[in-house]
Amino acid sequence: MNSEFEFHKLLNVFAHNSKVQLTQEMIAIYDIAVEPFGYERAVVAMKKLIMECKSWQMPTPQAIVEKISNKPSRISEANEVAGRIMQSITDFGYSRGAEARKFIGELGWLVVRRFGGWSTLCCDMGISLNPSTARAQMRDIALGIMDISEHRPIDEAPQLGEPDKRLENAVKLLAAGKEIKK
């Protein structure tokens, strides 16, 4: 059986079990996603996904590509960042920030800066910061930093886009006694 056919067969197994109507357009999107890696690797990835699945949910093309490349998911990376920060608080304490920074890494250190810096984070943990809540916030901040860094420098402040002038124009038309056309 050729690999492309087997990949499509496995896609159909997932679709059937997750009650998803798989269209030709959807199959084409999956094909585009896995094409750079080859169908042989895509079949191996699909079999891994089947072995790991707890419920039959149709995998996204991204999930298949992540499984092919054997690269951890973004959420796994963000959880690792949060875990390293939390571990560093107890392992290094507030006085050994340079060592903590090396262990945490640059992404984690950006997260630490969002919490007011290393000393502040260490001193506030367990006092004004609930450790479980802080860990979840660290994970979310790390995810945000990863997303933003793909589009602009991370230390650059977000900018507002051009304002939508439709409402302003509609008010002007109404004030002038004119009709608003859709």
C-alpha positions as a printed NumPy array, in Angstrom:
array([[  0.   ,   0.   ,   0.   ],
       [  1.497,   3.367,  -0.936],
       [  2.059,   5.93 ,   1.805],
       [ -0.241,   8.599,   0.399],
       [ -3.144,   6.13 ,   0.261],
       [ -2.385,   4.902,   3.789],
       [ -2.24 ,   8.493,   5.096],
       [ -5.636,   9.23 ,   3.533],
       [ -7.019,   5.997,   4.977],
       [ -5.85 ,   7.007,   8.477],
       [ -7.36 ,  10.472,   7.999],
       [-10.654,   8.795,   7.163],
       [-10.416,   6.605,  10.269],
       [-10.051,   9.704,  12.43 ],
       [-12.827,  11.498,  10.556],
       [-15.209,   8.56 ,  10.888],
       [-14.558,   8.06 ,  14.6  ],
       [-14.764,  11.778,  15.393],
       [-17.89 ,  12.163,  13.225],
       [-16.266,  14.728,  10.937],
       [-17.308,  14.952,   7.299],
       [-13.95 ,  14.918,   5.513],
       [-14.131,  16.863,   2.226],
       [-11.686,  16.86 ,  -0.677],
       [-10.721,  20.424,   0.251],
       [ -9.847,  19.32 ,   3.791],
       [ -7.78 ,  16.41 ,   2.484],
       [ -5.949,  18.84 ,   0.186],
       [ -5.071,  21.037,   3.196],
       [ -3.715,  18.013,   5.074],
       [ -1.729,  17.013,   1.969],
       [ -0.201,  20.5  ,   1.693],
       [  0.774,  20.413,   5.374],
       [  2.524,  17.029,   5.272],
       [  3.962,  17.219,   1.743],
       [  7.327,  18.763,   2.785],
       [  7.914,  15.843,   5.166],
       [  6.705,  13.012,   2.935],
       [  3.76 ,  10.67 ,   3.366],
       [  5.857,   7.961,   5.018],
       [  6.572,  10.234,   7.978],
       [  2.952,  11.431,   7.97 ],
       [  1.734,   7.834,   8.314],
       [  4.069,   7.26 ,  11.274],
       [  2.801,  10.482,  12.869],
       [ -0.83 ,   9.462,  12.358],
       [ -0.186,   6.074,  13.961],
       [  1.413,   7.819,  16.953],
       [ -1.618,  10.092,  17.234],
       [ -3.909,   7.047,  17.181],
       [ -1.887,   5.353,  19.926],
       [ -1.919,   8.503,  22.074],
       [ -5.522,   9.581,  21.555],
       [ -7.801,   9.52 ,  24.557],
       [-10.839,  10.493,  22.535],
       [-11.385,  10.417,  18.817],
       [-10.833,  14.029,  17.898],
       [ -9.772,  14.904,  14.369],
       [ -6.145,  16.103,  14.516],
       [ -5.372,  19.451,  12.957],
       [ -2.788,  19.642,  10.181],
       [ -0.57 ,  21.476,  12.69 ],
       [ -0.862,  18.615,  15.194],
       [  0.261,  16.154,  12.519],
       [  3.191,  18.372,  11.49 ],
       [  4.23 ,  18.754,  15.144],
       [  4.112,  14.983,  15.544],
       [  6.165,  14.528,  12.343],
       [  8.803,  17.037,  13.378],
       [  8.756,  15.613,  16.899],
       [  8.83 ,  19.194,  18.13 ],
       [  7.067,  19.99 ,  21.384],
       [  3.862,  21.969,  21.097],
       [  3.815,  25.654,  21.983],
       [  1.775,  24.908,  25.087],
       [  4.373,  22.344,  26.179],
       [  7.116,  24.911,  25.659],
       [  5.165,  27.53 ,  27.627],
       [  4.526,  25.063,  30.452],
       [  8.243,  24.275,  30.554],
       [  9.049,  27.999,  30.828],
       [  6.58 ,  28.426,  33.705],
       [  7.913,  25.313,  35.429],
       [ 11.515,  26.5  ,  35.168],
       [ 10.602,  29.873,  36.647],
       [  8.794,  28.262,  39.568],
       [ 11.652,  25.813,  40.148],
       [ 14.199,  28.629,  40.034],
       [ 12.437,  30.558,  42.785],
       [ 13.141,  27.736,  45.235],
       [ 16.442,  26.539,  43.752],
       [ 18.142,  29.943,  43.412],
       [ 16.152,  32.443,  45.487],
       [ 16.136,  36.18 ,  44.962],
       [ 19.879,  36.633,  45.541],
       [ 21.035,  34.414,  42.657],
       [ 19.204,  36.032,  39.765],
       [ 22.03 ,  35.554,  37.248],
       [ 22.035,  31.793,  37.807],
       [ 18.253,  31.693,  37.665],
       [ 18.277,  33.625,  34.382],
       [ 20.69 ,  31.126,  32.848],
       [ 18.488,  28.202,  33.952],
       [ 15.214,  29.881,  32.915],
       [ 16.383,  31.084,  29.49 ],
       [ 15.597,  34.287,  27.633],
       [ 11.921,  33.573,  26.981],
       [ 11.414,  32.817,  30.663],
       [ 13.32 ,  35.915,  31.654],
       [ 10.956,  38.056,  29.552],
       [  8.12 ,  36.496,  31.559],
       [  9.951,  37.294,  34.816],
       [ 10.275,  40.931,  33.693],
       [  6.486,  41.049,  33.162],
       [  6.098,  40.091,  36.83 ],
       [  8.253,  43.011,  37.975],
       [ 11.661,  41.366,  37.889],
       [ 13.382,  38.522,  39.677],
       [ 13.528,  39.96 ,  43.207],
       [  9.906,  41.089,  43.123],
       [  8.733,  37.728,  41.838],
       [ 10.67 ,  35.812,  44.481],
       [  9.495,  38.035,  47.34 ],
       [  5.832,  38.103,  46.242],
       [  5.44 ,  34.379,  45.499],
       [  3.177,  32.829,  48.095],
       [  2.448,  36.242,  49.647],
       [  0.58 ,  38.365,  47.119],
       [  0.989,  35.858,  44.278],
       [ -0.806,  32.529,  44.437],
       [  1.727,  29.989,  43.057],
       [ -0.843,  28.05 ,  40.995],
       [ -2.346,  31.198,  39.517],
       [  1.077,  32.715,  38.866],
       [  2.228,  29.557,  37.065],
       [ -0.812,  29.661,  34.773],
       [ -0.229,  33.355,  34.119],
       [  3.434,  32.682,  33.331],
       [  2.409,  30.008,  30.842],
       [ -0.06 ,  32.372,  29.168],
       [  2.451,  35.222,  29.042],
       [  5.041,  32.886,  27.495],
       [  2.515,  31.83 ,  24.844],
       [  1.754,  35.477,  24.131],
       [  5.426,  36.349,  23.812],
       [  5.966,  33.429,  21.41 ],
       [  3.034,  34.587,  19.259],
       [  3.986,  38.272,  19.276],
       [  7.656,  37.596,  18.545],
       [  6.682,  36.118,  15.191],
       [  5.26 ,  39.486,  14.066],
       [  7.299,  42.234,  15.727],
       [ 10.162,  42.787,  18.159],
       [  8.96 ,  41.74 ,  21.606],
       [ 10.16 ,  44.896,  23.364],
       [  8.236,  47.096,  20.933],
       [  4.951,  48.332,  22.39 ],
       [  1.738,  47.273,  20.64 ],
       [  0.288,  49.924,  18.353],
       [ -3.304,  50.697,  17.57 ],
       [ -4.344,  50.222,  13.972],
       [ -6.13 ,  52.849,  11.937],
       [ -9.468,  53.693,  13.538],
       [-12.618,  52.619,  11.737],
       [-14.151,  55.759,  10.262],
       [-17.558,  54.236,   9.432],
       [-19.213,  55.292,  12.684],
       [-17.747,  58.785,  12.485],
       [-18.957,  59.134,   8.884],
       [-22.418,  57.835,   9.787],
       [-22.746,  60.417,  12.585],
       [-21.718,  63.182,  10.182],
       [-24.325,  62.038,   7.648],
       [-27.063,  61.905,  10.285],
       [-26.079,  65.344,  11.618],
       [-26.341,  66.736,   8.092],
       [-29.831,  65.187,   7.748],
       [-28.707,  62.736,   5.068],
       [-29.645,  59.078,   4.713],
       [-27.119,  56.375,   5.57 ],
       [-26.681,  53.854,   2.772],
       [-25.627,  50.308,   3.544]])
